[in-house]
Amino acid sequence: MDKFEVEFYTKINGEKPAKEFILGLDMKMRAKILGMVKILEEKGNQLREPYSKHLEDGIFEIRGKVGTDITRVLYFFYYGGRIVLTNGFVKKTQKAPKQEIELAKMYRKDFLRRADYE
């Protein structure tokens, strides 16, 4: 099985939205999400529901639940087994908010544009 490596998308100004989101979670949820990130790194594109789900257009989510609190962190796959975490949100509705998915796509587009110049 391929080796996967999880990384955080970094904006031009140095901010890492997914990392900042995860660090802002309460201790139990943060531990849950970081555990899911570790499993994602081990399983990569083999990780399926209920832990991970494809949303649309190559954007996926890892899922964390503690009690009634539900948290999602969005990500995409890149060459060489790289998994890029883009952003996260606390889930309050049945479907992932469209603006969160669009934000992940925007971050991916920026990541790919800048990756071409590295």
mmCIF file of the C-alpha atoms, coordinates in Angstrom:
data_MODEL
# 
_entry.id   MODEL 
# 
loop_
_atom_site.group_PDB 
_atom_site.id 
_atom_site.type_symbol 
_atom_site.label_atom_id 
_atom_site.label_alt_id 
_atom_site.label_comp_id 
_atom_site.label_asym_id 
_atom_site.label_entity_id 
_atom_site.label_seq_id 
_atom_site.pdbx_PDB_ins_code 
_atom_site.Cartn_x 
_atom_site.Cartn_y 
_atom_site.Cartn_z 
_atom_site.occupancy 
_atom_site.B_iso_or_equiv 
_atom_site.pdbx_formal_charge 
_atom_site.auth_seq_id 
_atom_site.auth_comp_id 
_atom_site.auth_asym_id 
_atom_site.auth_atom_id 
_atom_site.pdbx_PDB_model_num 
ATOM 1   C CA . MET A 1 1   ? 0.000   0.000  0.000   1.00 0.00 ? 1   MET A CA 1 
ATOM 2   C CA . ASP A 1 2   ? 1.174   3.523  -0.811  1.00 0.00 ? 2   ASP A CA 1 
ATOM 3   C CA . LYS A 1 3   ? 2.418   5.866  1.880   1.00 0.00 ? 3   LYS A CA 1 
ATOM 4   C CA . PHE A 1 4   ? 0.290   8.927  2.439   1.00 0.00 ? 4   PHE A CA 1 
ATOM 5   C CA . GLU A 1 5   ? 1.304   12.184 4.033   1.00 0.00 ? 5   GLU A CA 1 
ATOM 6   C CA . VAL A 1 6   ? -1.182  14.682 5.443   1.00 0.00 ? 6   VAL A CA 1 
ATOM 7   C CA . GLU A 1 7   ? -0.357  18.379 5.271   1.00 0.00 ? 7   GLU A CA 1 
ATOM 8   C CA . PHE A 1 8   ? -2.209  21.619 5.850   1.00 0.00 ? 8   PHE A CA 1 
ATOM 9   C CA . TYR A 1 9   ? -3.074  23.989 3.029   1.00 0.00 ? 9   TYR A CA 1 
ATOM 10  C CA . THR A 1 10  ? -1.250  27.260 3.670   1.00 0.00 ? 10  THR A CA 1 
ATOM 11  C CA . LYS A 1 11  ? -2.588  30.569 2.392   1.00 0.00 ? 11  LYS A CA 1 
ATOM 12  C CA . ILE A 1 12  ? -0.192  33.098 0.876   1.00 0.00 ? 12  ILE A CA 1 
ATOM 13  C CA . ASN A 1 13  ? -0.254  35.024 4.188   1.00 0.00 ? 13  ASN A CA 1 
ATOM 14  C CA . GLY A 1 14  ? 0.873   31.896 6.086   1.00 0.00 ? 14  GLY A CA 1 
ATOM 15  C CA . GLU A 1 15  ? -2.495  31.046 7.650   1.00 0.00 ? 15  GLU A CA 1 
ATOM 16  C CA . LYS A 1 16  ? -3.478  27.373 7.774   1.00 0.00 ? 16  LYS A CA 1 
ATOM 17  C CA . PRO A 1 17  ? -7.299  27.356 7.997   1.00 0.00 ? 17  PRO A CA 1 
ATOM 18  C CA . ALA A 1 18  ? -7.710  23.629 8.765   1.00 0.00 ? 18  ALA A CA 1 
ATOM 19  C CA . LYS A 1 19  ? -4.953  23.635 11.391  1.00 0.00 ? 19  LYS A CA 1 
ATOM 20  C CA . GLU A 1 20  ? -6.368  26.746 13.070  1.00 0.00 ? 20  GLU A CA 1 
ATOM 21  C CA . PHE A 1 21  ? -9.842  25.189 13.031  1.00 0.00 ? 21  PHE A CA 1 
ATOM 22  C CA . ILE A 1 22  ? -8.605  21.925 14.609  1.00 0.00 ? 22  ILE A CA 1 
ATOM 23  C CA . LEU A 1 23  ? -6.584  23.751 17.275  1.00 0.00 ? 23  LEU A CA 1 
ATOM 24  C CA . GLY A 1 24  ? -9.688  25.784 18.145  1.00 0.00 ? 24  GLY A CA 1 
ATOM 25  C CA . LEU A 1 25  ? -11.772 22.687 18.913  1.00 0.00 ? 25  LEU A CA 1 
ATOM 26  C CA . ASP A 1 26  ? -12.375 21.467 22.456  1.00 0.00 ? 26  ASP A CA 1 
ATOM 27  C CA . MET A 1 27  ? -9.982  18.808 23.710  1.00 0.00 ? 27  MET A CA 1 
ATOM 28  C CA . LYS A 1 28  ? -12.190 15.748 23.047  1.00 0.00 ? 28  LYS A CA 1 
ATOM 29  C CA . MET A 1 29  ? -13.147 16.782 19.509  1.00 0.00 ? 29  MET A CA 1 
ATOM 30  C CA . ARG A 1 30  ? -9.574  17.796 18.688  1.00 0.00 ? 30  ARG A CA 1 
ATOM 31  C CA . ALA A 1 31  ? -8.349  14.372 19.833  1.00 0.00 ? 31  ALA A CA 1 
ATOM 32  C CA . LYS A 1 32  ? -11.050 12.699 17.720  1.00 0.00 ? 32  LYS A CA 1 
ATOM 33  C CA . ILE A 1 33  ? -10.186 14.693 14.577  1.00 0.00 ? 33  ILE A CA 1 
ATOM 34  C CA . LEU A 1 34  ? -6.425  14.227 15.023  1.00 0.00 ? 34  LEU A CA 1 
ATOM 35  C CA . GLY A 1 35  ? -7.076  10.483 15.404  1.00 0.00 ? 35  GLY A CA 1 
ATOM 36  C CA . MET A 1 36  ? -9.029  10.566 12.141  1.00 0.00 ? 36  MET A CA 1 
ATOM 37  C CA . VAL A 1 37  ? -6.168  12.423 10.443  1.00 0.00 ? 37  VAL A CA 1 
ATOM 38  C CA . LYS A 1 38  ? -3.796  9.666  11.574  1.00 0.00 ? 38  LYS A CA 1 
ATOM 39  C CA . ILE A 1 39  ? -6.117  6.983  10.158  1.00 0.00 ? 39  ILE A CA 1 
ATOM 40  C CA . LEU A 1 40  ? -6.420  9.001  6.943   1.00 0.00 ? 40  LEU A CA 1 
ATOM 41  C CA . GLU A 1 41  ? -2.635  9.047  6.682   1.00 0.00 ? 41  GLU A CA 1 
ATOM 42  C CA . GLU A 1 42  ? -2.543  5.262  7.096   1.00 0.00 ? 42  GLU A CA 1 
ATOM 43  C CA . LYS A 1 43  ? -5.461  4.392  4.800   1.00 0.00 ? 43  LYS A CA 1 
ATOM 44  C CA . GLY A 1 44  ? -5.406  7.294  2.346   1.00 0.00 ? 44  GLY A CA 1 
ATOM 45  C CA . ASN A 1 45  ? -7.815  6.807  -0.530  1.00 0.00 ? 45  ASN A CA 1 
ATOM 46  C CA . GLN A 1 46  ? -8.972  3.491  0.968   1.00 0.00 ? 46  GLN A CA 1 
ATOM 47  C CA . LEU A 1 47  ? -10.672 5.259  3.895   1.00 0.00 ? 47  LEU A CA 1 
ATOM 48  C CA . ARG A 1 48  ? -14.467 5.105  3.525   1.00 0.00 ? 48  ARG A CA 1 
ATOM 49  C CA . GLU A 1 49  ? -17.658 5.959  5.398   1.00 0.00 ? 49  GLU A CA 1 
ATOM 50  C CA . PRO A 1 50  ? -18.349 6.475  8.225   1.00 0.00 ? 50  PRO A CA 1 
ATOM 51  C CA . TYR A 1 51  ? -14.864 8.020  8.609   1.00 0.00 ? 51  TYR A CA 1 
ATOM 52  C CA . SER A 1 52  ? -14.484 9.736  5.267   1.00 0.00 ? 52  SER A CA 1 
ATOM 53  C CA . LYS A 1 53  ? -16.791 10.695 2.428   1.00 0.00 ? 53  LYS A CA 1 
ATOM 54  C CA . HIS A 1 54  ? -16.379 12.134 -1.056  1.00 0.00 ? 54  HIS A CA 1 
ATOM 55  C CA . LEU A 1 55  ? -18.468 15.296 -1.292  1.00 0.00 ? 55  LEU A CA 1 
ATOM 56  C CA . GLU A 1 56  ? -17.976 16.555 -4.835  1.00 0.00 ? 56  GLU A CA 1 
ATOM 57  C CA . ASP A 1 57  ? -15.343 17.288 -7.447  1.00 0.00 ? 57  ASP A CA 1 
ATOM 58  C CA . GLY A 1 58  ? -12.469 15.598 -5.588  1.00 0.00 ? 58  GLY A CA 1 
ATOM 59  C CA . ILE A 1 59  ? -13.235 17.242 -2.243  1.00 0.00 ? 59  ILE A CA 1 
ATOM 60  C CA . PHE A 1 60  ? -13.544 14.808 0.682   1.00 0.00 ? 60  PHE A CA 1 
ATOM 61  C CA . GLU A 1 61  ? -14.364 15.164 4.372   1.00 0.00 ? 61  GLU A CA 1 
ATOM 62  C CA . ILE A 1 62  ? -13.135 13.376 7.470   1.00 0.00 ? 62  ILE A CA 1 
ATOM 63  C CA . ARG A 1 63  ? -15.771 13.097 10.140  1.00 0.00 ? 63  ARG A CA 1 
ATOM 64  C CA . GLY A 1 64  ? -15.583 13.534 13.871  1.00 0.00 ? 64  GLY A CA 1 
ATOM 65  C CA . LYS A 1 65  ? -18.395 13.086 16.353  1.00 0.00 ? 65  LYS A CA 1 
ATOM 66  C CA . VAL A 1 66  ? -18.341 13.566 20.108  1.00 0.00 ? 66  VAL A CA 1 
ATOM 67  C CA . GLY A 1 67  ? -21.756 13.286 21.747  1.00 0.00 ? 67  GLY A CA 1 
ATOM 68  C CA . THR A 1 68  ? -24.083 15.367 19.600  1.00 0.00 ? 68  THR A CA 1 
ATOM 69  C CA . ASP A 1 69  ? -21.283 17.571 18.224  1.00 0.00 ? 69  ASP A CA 1 
ATOM 70  C CA . ILE A 1 70  ? -20.299 16.805 14.651  1.00 0.00 ? 70  ILE A CA 1 
ATOM 71  C CA . THR A 1 71  ? -17.178 18.223 13.030  1.00 0.00 ? 71  THR A CA 1 
ATOM 72  C CA . ARG A 1 72  ? -15.849 17.937 9.487   1.00 0.00 ? 72  ARG A CA 1 
ATOM 73  C CA . VAL A 1 73  ? -12.468 18.709 7.973   1.00 0.00 ? 73  VAL A CA 1 
ATOM 74  C CA . LEU A 1 74  ? -12.277 18.938 4.185   1.00 0.00 ? 74  LEU A CA 1 
ATOM 75  C CA . TYR A 1 75  ? -9.346  17.720 2.098   1.00 0.00 ? 75  TYR A CA 1 
ATOM 76  C CA . PHE A 1 76  ? -8.153  16.665 -1.328  1.00 0.00 ? 76  PHE A CA 1 
ATOM 77  C CA . PHE A 1 77  ? -5.513  14.308 -2.694  1.00 0.00 ? 77  PHE A CA 1 
ATOM 78  C CA . TYR A 1 78  ? -2.394  15.498 -4.493  1.00 0.00 ? 78  TYR A CA 1 
ATOM 79  C CA . TYR A 1 79  ? 0.416   13.686 -6.298  1.00 0.00 ? 79  TYR A CA 1 
ATOM 80  C CA . GLY A 1 80  ? 2.857   11.512 -4.413  1.00 0.00 ? 80  GLY A CA 1 
ATOM 81  C CA . GLY A 1 81  ? 0.430   10.448 -1.710  1.00 0.00 ? 81  GLY A CA 1 
ATOM 82  C CA . ARG A 1 82  ? -0.057  13.968 -0.377  1.00 0.00 ? 82  ARG A CA 1 
ATOM 83  C CA . ILE A 1 83  ? -3.356  14.717 1.350   1.00 0.00 ? 83  ILE A CA 1 
ATOM 84  C CA . VAL A 1 84  ? -4.060  18.409 1.833   1.00 0.00 ? 84  VAL A CA 1 
ATOM 85  C CA . LEU A 1 85  ? -6.429  19.497 4.618   1.00 0.00 ? 85  LEU A CA 1 
ATOM 86  C CA . THR A 1 86  ? -8.119  22.733 3.595   1.00 0.00 ? 86  THR A CA 1 
ATOM 87  C CA . ASN A 1 87  ? -10.760 23.886 6.087   1.00 0.00 ? 87  ASN A CA 1 
ATOM 88  C CA . GLY A 1 88  ? -13.150 22.638 8.740   1.00 0.00 ? 88  GLY A CA 1 
ATOM 89  C CA . PHE A 1 89  ? -16.541 23.374 10.204  1.00 0.00 ? 89  PHE A CA 1 
ATOM 90  C CA . VAL A 1 90  ? -18.959 22.301 12.908  1.00 0.00 ? 90  VAL A CA 1 
ATOM 91  C CA . LYS A 1 91  ? -21.865 20.557 11.242  1.00 0.00 ? 91  LYS A CA 1 
ATOM 92  C CA . LYS A 1 92  ? -25.328 21.898 11.988  1.00 0.00 ? 92  LYS A CA 1 
ATOM 93  C CA . THR A 1 93  ? -27.331 20.672 8.982   1.00 0.00 ? 93  THR A CA 1 
ATOM 94  C CA . GLN A 1 94  ? -27.800 17.389 7.094   1.00 0.00 ? 94  GLN A CA 1 
ATOM 95  C CA . LYS A 1 95  ? -25.621 18.409 4.168   1.00 0.00 ? 95  LYS A CA 1 
ATOM 96  C CA . ALA A 1 96  ? -22.187 19.977 4.211   1.00 0.00 ? 96  ALA A CA 1 
ATOM 97  C CA . PRO A 1 97  ? -22.615 23.737 3.699   1.00 0.00 ? 97  PRO A CA 1 
ATOM 98  C CA . LYS A 1 98  ? -22.069 24.650 0.055   1.00 0.00 ? 98  LYS A CA 1 
ATOM 99  C CA . GLN A 1 99  ? -19.851 27.597 0.989   1.00 0.00 ? 99  GLN A CA 1 
ATOM 100 C CA . GLU A 1 100 ? -17.468 25.279 2.901   1.00 0.00 ? 100 GLU A CA 1 
ATOM 101 C CA . ILE A 1 101 ? -17.134 23.004 -0.151  1.00 0.00 ? 101 ILE A CA 1 
ATOM 102 C CA . GLU A 1 102 ? -16.601 26.036 -2.399  1.00 0.00 ? 102 GLU A CA 1 
ATOM 103 C CA . LEU A 1 103 ? -13.949 27.339 0.024   1.00 0.00 ? 103 LEU A CA 1 
ATOM 104 C CA . ALA A 1 104 ? -12.138 23.981 -0.131  1.00 0.00 ? 104 ALA A CA 1 
ATOM 105 C CA . LYS A 1 105 ? -12.223 24.133 -3.948  1.00 0.00 ? 105 LYS A CA 1 
ATOM 106 C CA . MET A 1 106 ? -10.880 27.689 -3.902  1.00 0.00 ? 106 MET A CA 1 
ATOM 107 C CA . TYR A 1 107 ? -8.034  26.646 -1.565  1.00 0.00 ? 107 TYR A CA 1 
ATOM 108 C CA . ARG A 1 108 ? -7.270  23.646 -3.794  1.00 0.00 ? 108 ARG A CA 1 
ATOM 109 C CA . LYS A 1 109 ? -7.169  25.860 -6.886  1.00 0.00 ? 109 LYS A CA 1 
ATOM 110 C CA . ASP A 1 110 ? -4.747  28.227 -5.123  1.00 0.00 ? 110 ASP A CA 1 
ATOM 111 C CA . PHE A 1 111 ? -2.643  25.283 -3.880  1.00 0.00 ? 111 PHE A CA 1 
ATOM 112 C CA . LEU A 1 112 ? -2.399  23.798 -7.395  1.00 0.00 ? 112 LEU A CA 1 
ATOM 113 C CA . ARG A 1 113 ? -1.575  27.159 -8.971  1.00 0.00 ? 113 ARG A CA 1 
ATOM 114 C CA . ARG A 1 114 ? 1.263   27.729 -6.507  1.00 0.00 ? 114 ARG A CA 1 
ATOM 115 C CA . ALA A 1 115 ? 2.428   24.073 -6.572  1.00 0.00 ? 115 ALA A CA 1 
ATOM 116 C CA . ASP A 1 116 ? 3.122   24.427 -10.292 1.00 0.00 ? 116 ASP A CA 1 
ATOM 117 C CA . TYR A 1 117 ? 5.704   27.100 -9.483  1.00 0.00 ? 117 TYR A CA 1 
ATOM 118 C CA . GLU A 1 118 ? 7.520   25.317 -6.653  1.00 0.00 ? 118 GLU A CA 1 
# 
